[in-house]
Amino acid sequence: MKDGRKLLVSSAVASLVAPLLFVGLVNWSTGFSRPWVIVEFVLAWVVTVFHLLLLGLPMLVFMHHSGRLSWLTVLGSGFAAGFLPVGVVTFPLLSVGEVGLGGWFDWVRMACPFGLLGCVTAIVLRSILLTLDRRFS
C-alpha cells in the first residue's frame, strides 16, 4: 500500500475518534435520547477533519521528514492541534476588561479537553499508520 493511501486510511479512521468521544461524553447523562445527536456528531466530525487537515497532518509530515517523529511529539502535536484553535478563539485577553486568575483557569479548563481529544486522535492515527506499515511493507 502506498504512503498516501496509508495516510488517507489512517486519517479517515482517526477522524472518527474525537467526535465519538465528544458526542458520547456530552450525551452520556441523557442516555443519547436527544434528537440532535447525529447532527452533533456530524458537526464534531467536520471540525475534527479541519483540525486534522490544517494542523495535525502538516505537523506529522514535518516531524516525519525532519526525523523527529516519536510518541511524545505525536502527543504534543495532537494536543496542539486540538487546543490551539479553541484556545485562540477563546483567548481571555481579547475580552473587554481585565482578566483575573480565575479567567485564565476557566480558559485552560475549557480548552484543554479539546487538546486531550487531539492527543487521542493523534495516538490512533500514529497507531494505524504503524500497523499499516508493518502489514503492507
C-alpha positions as CSV (number, residue, x, y, z in Angstrom):
1,M,0.0,0.0,0.0
2,K,1.4,3.4,-1.0
3,D,2.2,6.0,1.7
4,G,-0.6,8.3,0.5
5,R,-3.2,5.6,0.9
6,K,-1.9,4.7,4.3
7,L,-2.2,8.3,5.4
8,L,-5.7,8.6,3.9
9,V,-7.0,5.5,5.6
10,S,-5.5,6.2,9.0
11,S,-6.7,9.9,8.8
12,A,-10.2,8.7,7.9
13,V,-10.4,6.3,10.8
14,A,-8.7,8.7,13.3
15,S,-11.1,11.5,12.4
16,L,-13.9,9.4,13.8
17,V,-12.4,9.0,17.3
18,A,-12.7,12.6,18.7
19,P,-16.3,13.1,17.5
20,L,-17.3,9.7,19.0
21,L,-15.7,10.6,22.3
22,F,-17.1,14.1,22.4
23,V,-20.6,13.2,21.5
24,G,-20.5,10.2,23.8
25,L,-19.3,12.2,26.8
26,V,-21.7,15.1,26.2
27,N,-24.7,12.8,25.8
28,W,-23.9,10.1,28.4
29,S,-26.1,11.6,31.1
30,T,-29.1,11.9,28.8
31,G,-28.9,8.3,27.5
32,F,-28.5,9.6,23.9
33,S,-32.1,10.5,23.9
34,R,-31.7,14.0,22.4
35,P,-32.9,14.1,18.8
36,W,-29.9,16.0,17.5
37,V,-27.1,13.6,18.5
38,I,-26.4,12.8,14.8
39,V,-26.1,16.5,14.0
40,E,-23.7,16.9,16.9
41,F,-21.6,14.0,15.6
42,V,-21.5,15.4,12.1
43,L,-20.5,18.9,13.2
44,A,-17.9,17.5,15.6
45,W,-16.5,15.3,12.7
46,V,-16.3,18.3,10.3
47,V,-14.4,20.3,13.0
48,T,-12.1,17.3,13.6
49,V,-11.4,16.9,9.9
50,F,-10.4,20.6,9.6
51,H,-8.2,20.3,12.7
52,L,-6.6,17.2,11.3
53,L,-6.1,18.6,7.7
54,L,-4.9,22.1,8.7
55,L,-2.8,21.4,11.8
56,G,-2.4,17.7,12.6
57,L,-1.2,16.2,9.3
58,P,1.2,19.1,8.4
59,M,2.8,18.7,11.8
60,L,3.0,14.9,11.3
61,V,4.6,15.2,7.9
62,F,7.1,17.8,9.1
63,M,8.1,15.6,12.1
64,H,8.4,12.6,9.8
65,H,10.7,14.4,7.3
66,S,12.8,16.1,10.0
67,G,13.4,12.7,11.7
68,R,11.7,13.8,15.0
69,L,8.7,11.6,14.9
70,S,8.2,9.9,18.3
71,W,5.2,9.1,20.5
72,L,6.0,12.3,22.6
73,T,6.0,14.6,19.5
74,V,2.8,12.9,18.3
75,L,1.1,13.6,21.6
76,G,2.4,17.2,21.7
77,S,1.2,17.9,18.1
78,G,-2.1,16.2,18.8
79,F,-2.6,18.4,21.9
80,A,-1.6,21.5,19.9
81,A,-4.0,20.7,17.0
82,G,-6.9,20.3,19.4
83,F,-6.1,23.1,21.8
84,L,-4.8,25.9,19.6
85,P,-7.9,26.7,17.5
86,V,-10.2,26.7,20.6
87,G,-7.6,28.5,22.7
88,V,-7.1,31.2,20.2
89,V,-10.8,31.8,19.7
90,T,-11.5,32.0,23.4
91,F,-8.3,33.7,24.4
92,P,-9.1,35.8,27.6
93,L,-7.1,38.9,26.6
94,L,-9.4,39.5,23.7
95,S,-12.3,40.1,26.1
96,V,-13.2,43.6,27.4
97,G,-11.7,44.5,30.7
98,E,-9.0,42.9,32.9
99,V,-8.8,39.1,33.2
100,G,-8.1,37.8,36.6
101,L,-6.5,34.4,37.5
102,G,-10.0,32.8,37.5
103,G,-10.5,33.8,33.9
104,W,-7.2,32.2,32.9
105,F,-8.1,29.0,34.8
106,D,-11.5,29.0,33.1
107,W,-9.8,29.4,29.7
108,V,-7.4,26.5,30.3
109,R,-10.2,24.3,31.7
110,M,-12.4,25.0,28.7
111,A,-9.7,24.4,26.0
112,C,-7.8,21.5,27.5
113,P,-10.4,18.8,26.8
114,F,-10.1,19.6,23.1
115,G,-6.3,19.2,23.4
116,L,-6.9,15.8,25.0
117,L,-9.2,14.8,22.2
118,G,-6.4,15.9,19.8
119,C,-4.0,13.6,21.8
120,V,-6.3,10.6,21.5
121,T,-6.8,11.3,17.8
122,A,-3.0,11.6,17.2
123,I,-2.3,8.3,19.0
124,V,-4.9,6.5,17.0
125,L,-3.6,8.0,13.7
126,R,0.0,7.0,14.6
127,S,-1.0,3.5,15.7
128,I,-2.9,2.9,12.5
129,L,0.0,4.2,10.4
130,L,2.4,1.9,12.2
131,T,0.1,-1.1,11.8
132,L,-0.4,-0.4,8.1
133,D,3.4,0.0,7.7
134,R,4.0,-3.4,9.3
135,R,1.3,-5.1,7.4
136,F,1.9,-3.8,3.9
137,S,5.7,-3.3,3.9
